[in-house]
Amino acid sequence: MTPEQIPEDRFEVGIIVARRRLKGPWASHAWLPIEALPAAPETAPWTQLSETEDEATFYAGAHEVTLHIGETAHYRDNLVSGRPSLWVTLHATAEDTYTVASVTADPYEGESMAEGIGEIVEAVPMPAEVQAKLLAFFEAFHIERKFEKRKRDRADPEALARRAPGTQGKPE
């Protein structure tokens, strides 16, 4: 494989978030990542894109996606899932102010990010261009590893029988 044929292991995506109005008594609105763009546009972060009575959308900015050779099986699982996604994490920096903290194509990493407290994590649809990059990376670097179940050593009944009575579990 020539250097020109090696797929990218890092690329930027643009993230679109929404501020949605809530009808509950405890909060007036919620922030939610809703879309990933296949590349970062020449737009300033937190530019408002649209607004209705119930929702305002913003371009939150660009974020780098990094692919790792050891996670190619995870990327395959994402691509064949029926709904390839990118997991976007928003981190609060101040009251009602957020930053894009991370973006990953690894579904298991995305699931673990959702276990944290105080961050907003959402799976957004993966653009076709990003799917193509992920597939090229998978095809270039994936090595199928055979699962081998470990076999336990069998207990030697003769060795157990040779122990003197009353020494069960005591060091000799």
N, C-alpha and C positions, 0 to 999 in steps of 0.2 A: 504494500500500500504506500503510495507516494504521499508526501506531506499535503498535496492539494486534495487528496482523496480522504484524508482523515476527517471525520465529521466533527462539528463544533461540540465542545463540552461546556461552553458557556455562551449564553446569549441573553439579550434583554427583551422583556415584554413590557407592554404598557398595561396599567391596571385602571379599570373603571370601577368606582364605588358609588353607592346610592345612600342618600340620607332619607329614610322612609318615616313618614309620620305614623305614630302609634296612637291607638285609641284608649290605652289603659291609663290609670291614674298615676302610675309610678314614673313614667318617662314620656317625654313628648315625641321622641324620635329614636331611631336606631340606625347605625352605620352598617353597611353590608357590601363586601366585594361582590360584583355582579358579572364582570367580564374581564377577559385578558385579550389584549391586542397582540398580534403576531410580532410587532416591533414597536419600539418607543417612538411616538410622534414628536415633532418639534413643537410641543405645547408645554407651557409652564405647568408644573405640578399644582394641583388643586384648582385648576381652571374649571369653572362650572360649565357643563355641556347642555343641560336642559333642566327645566323645572315645571312641575305641575303642582296641583294642590296637595297631593299625597307623597310626592317624591321629587328629589333633586339629584341629578347625577353629576359626578365630577371625575375628571381625569386625575387620578391620585399620583401619577408619576411612573417612572420606569423602575424596574427591578430586575436584577440578574438572576437567571436560573442556571444552576450548576448541575451538570450530570456527572455521575460517578460510575466507574467501570464495575465496581462491586454490586451495583444496584440494578443491573440490566434486567434481571428477572422481574424486579418490581415494575420497571417501565413496561415490560411486556404485559404484565397483569393489568396495568392501567390502560394500555392501548386496546386490549381485547375485552375490556370490561363492558363495552356497549355504550359507555359514556366517558370517554377519555377526559380527564380533568387536570387542572392545576390547582393546588391548594394555596390560598393567599391568606397571610396573617396580617392583620392590622393591629398596631400597638398604640395605645393611648400615650401621647406625649404631654398633654395638658387637658384641661376640661374641654371636651368636645373638639379636640384636635388629635388627629391620628397620623401615623406614618406607616407605609408598607414595610413590615419587618422582614418578611420572607415570602418566597414563592418557590414551590417544589412540584416536581412531576412524579415524585415517589408517593404512591397512595398510603403506604405504611408510615412514612414520615409525616404526611399530612394528618393522618389519624392520630398520631401521637401529639402533634401540635395542638389538636383540638382538646386535649386533656388539660391544658394549662388554664389558669384562672386569670381573668382580666384582659385577655386578648380575644380578638374576633378572628375566627378561622372559618373560611368557607371554600368549598370546592366550586370552581367556575369552569365552564366548558373550555376545553383546550382547542385553540384555533388549528385548522388543518395544516398550516405552515409549521406550527410547532410539533404537531403529530408527525410530520414528515422528518423533522430534525431528530425527534426521539426514535423513530423507526430506523433511521440511518445509523444512529449511535448504537442502538441495540444490535443491528445486523453486523456492525463492524467489531464489536467488543464482547458480545455475549458468548459465554462458554457454559454449556449445559453441564451441571454437576449432578452426578448420580447420587441419590440418597442411599446411604448404607446404614441399616439398622445395626446398632451395636449389640453384640451378643454378650450375655452375662456369663461369667465363669460358673460352672456347676459346682455345687458344694460337694466336698469329699466326705461321705458318711463315715468312712473309716477314721478320718482325722477327728471328727466330732466324737466318735466312740472312744478314742484313746485318752480323752481328758479324764483326769482324776475326779471322782465325785466331790462336789463342794467347791470346785474351782471355776464354775461357770461365770464368765465375765470378769474374773480377777486376773491381774497380770501375774505372770510366773516369776 
